[in-house]
């Protein structure tokens, strides 16, 4: 194992952990421990001075930062690359290659706590795995953030649609309910007429029917349903109400269909 080089005292302040640092799972091998740390925003040397791994024997560093220069061909983004072995010869280049292969910009440190046993070339595999693990944690975080943003935008669009749809369905329910009541009333009237014809008492309905008919015709119409402020409701509540309105509309349509069928049957019976 290469000896860790000595550092001159650094007067700059130590860097405290931030929320923009992503850590790999640790790899333990013969008393040595490796952990990768990746940040898309921190400067490379700032990440290398992170307090969290201050006690590490080696802090292998690599960075891949967007350059101010632009490629003449295709205006491609250029990157400045670099690394610091920090006593693990060739280690920095291994981590740098991971950043290149994963096509990410930022800084990555693989911290190693040496356990006293030399590991040989396998230590470079551990460094690469930790670097990939740390970068992947960031990629997963970014993918989740994008998915959450899409869900938020979709929920907003769904809410806007449901607010309009529910208001329209409330009006449809009011109209269909009135139509169902009207058709069911006609069925009752037809039944009353049929009973009158059968009893040959055209001037008087059977006991109870005349009062019921009069009561039905003279009944006041149902008060209009007050408007609901759907925009103040959560999207989950709106979706539940949308399903409930569907069920109500289906039920009213079945009532209307049944009343139509009953009227048709009564008319055919009367004709015969």
C-alpha positions in Angstrom: 0.0 0.0 0.0 1.3 3.4 -0.9 2.2 5.6 2.1 -0.1 8.5 2.8 1.6 11.7 2.0 1.9 14.4 4.6 -0.2 17.5 4.3 0.9 20.9 5.3 -1.3 22.6 7.8 -4.5 24.0 6.1 -5.6 27.3 7.6 -9.0 27.1 5.8 -12.0 26.2 8.0 -13.3 22.6 8.0 -16.4 21.9 6.0 -19.5 20.7 7.7 -21.8 18.1 6.2 -24.5 19.4 3.8 -27.7 18.0 2.3 -26.0 17.9 -1.1 -23.6 15.0 -0.3 -24.5 11.5 -1.3 -22.8 8.5 0.4 -22.3 4.9 -0.8 -22.7 1.9 1.3 -19.5 1.0 3.2 -17.3 -1.8 2.0 -15.3 -3.6 4.7 -12.4 -5.8 3.8 -9.9 -7.2 6.3 -10.3 -4.4 8.8 -10.2 -1.7 6.1 -13.4 0.4 5.4 -14.2 2.3 2.2 -17.0 4.8 1.7 -17.7 7.0 -1.3 -18.9 10.6 -1.1 -20.3 12.5 -4.1 -21.5 16.1 -4.4 -22.6 17.7 -7.6 -22.1 21.2 -6.2 -19.3 21.3 -3.6 -15.8 22.3 -4.8 -13.5 19.3 -4.9 -11.2 20.4 -2.1 -14.1 21.4 0.1 -15.5 17.9 -0.2 -12.1 16.4 0.6 -12.1 18.4 3.8 -15.4 17.1 5.0 -15.5 16.6 8.8 -17.3 13.3 8.4 -14.2 11.4 7.2 -11.6 13.6 8.9 -10.2 10.5 10.6 -9.8 8.5 7.3 -6.3 7.3 6.4 -6.8 8.3 2.7 -9.3 10.7 1.0 -9.0 9.8 -2.6 -10.4 12.6 -4.7 -11.6 13.1 -8.3 -13.6 15.8 -10.0 -15.3 16.5 -13.3 -16.5 20.0 -13.5 -18.2 21.9 -16.4 -15.6 24.1 -18.2 -16.2 27.6 -19.3 -14.8 26.6 -22.7 -17.1 25.3 -25.4 -16.3 22.7 -28.1 -16.1 24.2 -31.6 -17.7 21.0 -33.0 -21.3 20.7 -32.0 -21.0 23.2 -29.2 -20.6 20.3 -26.7 -20.0 20.9 -23.1 -16.4 20.6 -22.0 -15.3 19.3 -18.6 -12.3 20.0 -16.5 -11.0 16.7 -15.0 -8.6 16.1 -12.1 -7.8 13.9 -9.2 -5.8 13.6 -6.0 -4.5 10.1 -5.0 -3.9 11.2 -1.4 -1.3 8.5 -0.8 -3.2 5.8 -2.8 -1.3 5.8 -6.0 -3.5 5.4 -9.1 -6.6 5.6 -6.8 -7.6 9.1 -7.9 -7.5 8.2 -11.6 -9.8 5.2 -10.9 -12.4 7.5 -9.3 -12.0 10.0 -12.1 -12.8 7.3 -14.6 -16.0 6.5 -12.7 -17.2 10.1 -13.1 -16.4 10.0 -16.8 -18.2 6.7 -17.4 -21.3 7.8 -15.5 -21.2 11.2 -17.3 -21.8 13.3 -14.2 -20.3 16.6 -13.1 -19.2 17.1 -9.5 -16.6 15.9 -7.0 -16.2 12.5 -5.5 -14.1 11.3 -2.5 -13.5 7.7 -1.6 -12.4 7.6 2.1 -10.4 4.7 3.3 -9.8 3.8 6.9 -6.7 1.5 6.8 -7.0 -1.5 9.0 -3.4 -2.7 9.0 -3.6 -5.3 6.3 -2.5 -4.6 2.8 -5.2 -5.5 0.3 -3.4 -5.3 -3.0 -5.2 -4.4 -6.3 -8.6 -5.2 -5.0 -8.6 -1.9 -3.1 -9.0 -0.2 -6.5 -12.2 -2.2 -7.1 -13.5 -1.1 -3.7 -12.8 2.5 -4.6 -14.6 2.2 -7.9 -17.6 0.5 -6.4 -17.9 3.1 -3.7 -17.6 6.0 -6.2 -20.3 4.4 -8.3 -22.5 3.8 -5.3 -22.2 7.4 -4.2 -23.0 8.8 -7.7 -25.9 6.3 -8.1 -27.4 7.6 -4.8 -27.4 11.1 -6.3 -28.9 9.8 -9.6 -31.6 8.0 -7.7 -32.3 11.1 -5.7 -32.6 13.2 -8.9 -34.9 10.7 -10.6 -37.1 10.7 -7.5 -37.2 14.5 -7.5 -38.2 14.6 -11.1 -40.9 11.9 -10.6 -42.2 13.9 -7.6 -42.3 17.1 -9.7 -44.2 15.3 -12.5 -46.7 13.9 -9.9 -47.2 17.4 -8.5 -47.8 18.8 -11.9 -50.1 16.0 -12.8 -52.1 16.4 -9.5 -52.5 20.1 -10.2 -53.8 19.4 -13.7 -56.1 16.6 -12.4 -57.4 18.9 -9.7 -58.2 21.7 -12.2 -60.0 19.1 -14.4 -61.9 17.6 -11.4 -63.1 21.0 -10.1 -64.7 21.7 -13.5 -66.0 18.1 -14.0 -67.6 17.9 -10.5 -69.4 21.2 -11.0 -70.7 20.0 -14.3 -71.8 16.7 -12.9 -73.6 18.4 -10.0 -75.7 20.2 -12.6 -76.3 17.0 -14.5 -77.3 15.2 -11.3 -79.8 18.0 -10.5 -81.3 17.7 -14.0 -81.4 13.9 -14.1 -82.9 13.7 -10.6 -85.7 16.0 -11.6 -86.3 14.0 -14.8 -86.4 10.8 -12.8 -88.9 12.2 -10.4 -91.0 13.5 -13.3 -91.0 10.2 -15.1 -91.7 8.2 -12.0 -94.6 10.6 -11.3 -96.0 9.9 -14.8 -95.8 6.1 -14.0 -97.8 6.7 -10.9 -100.3 8.8 -12.8 -100.7 6.1 -15.4 -101.2 3.5 -12.7 -103.9 5.7 -11.1 -105.5 6.2 -14.5 -105.5 2.5 -15.1 -107.2 1.8 -11.7 -109.8 4.4 -12.4 -110.6 2.8 -15.8 -110.9 -0.6 -14.2 -113.2 0.6 -11.5 -115.2 2.9 -13.9 -114.9 5.7 -11.3 -113.5 8.4 -13.5 -114.5 11.2 -11.2 -112.9 9.8 -8.1 -109.7 8.0 -7.4 -109.6 4.9 -5.2 -109.2 5.5 -1.5 -105.7 6.9 -0.8 -104.7 7.4 -4.4 -106.4 10.8 -5.0 -104.8 12.3 -2.0 -101.4 10.8 -2.9 -101.7 12.1 -6.5 -102.7 15.6 -5.3 -99.9 15.6 -2.7 -97.4 14.6 -5.4 -98.5 17.2 -7.9 -98.7 19.9 -5.3 -95.4 19.1 -3.6 -92.9 21.9 -3.7 -89.8 21.3 -5.9 -86.6 20.4 -4.1 -84.4 23.3 -3.2 -81.4 23.8 -5.5 -78.2 22.2 -4.2 -75.8 24.8 -2.9 -72.6 25.1 -4.9 -69.6 23.4 -3.5 -66.1 25.0 -3.4 -64.2 22.1 -4.8 -61.1 24.1 -5.3 -60.5 24.1 -1.6 -60.5 20.3 -1.4 -57.5 17.9 -1.6 -57.0 15.9 -4.8 -57.7 12.6 -3.0 -61.1 13.9 -1.8 -61.9 15.2 -5.3 -61.1 11.8 -6.8 -63.3 10.0 -4.3 -66.2 12.5 -5.0 -65.7 11.9 -8.8 -66.3 8.2 -8.3 -69.3 8.9 -6.1 -70.8 11.3 -8.7 -70.3 8.5 -11.3 -72.3 6.1 -9.2 -75.0 8.7 -8.6 -75.4 9.4 -12.3 -75.5 5.7 -13.1 -78.2 5.2 -10.5 -80.3 8.1 -11.8 -80.0 6.9 -15.4 -81.2 3.4 -14.3 -84.2 5.1 -12.6 -85.1 6.9 -15.7 -84.7 3.8 -17.9 -86.9 1.8 -15.5 -89.6 4.6 -15.6 -89.5 4.7 -19.4 -89.9 0.9 -19.5 -92.7 1.0 -17.0 -94.5 3.7 -19.0 -94.1 1.7 -22.2 -95.5 -1.4 -20.5 -98.5 0.5 -19.1 -99.2 2.1 -22.5 -99.1 -1.2 -24.2 -101.3 -2.7 -21.5 -103.8 0.1 -21.9 -103.9 -0.3 -25.7 -104.6 -4.0 -25.4 
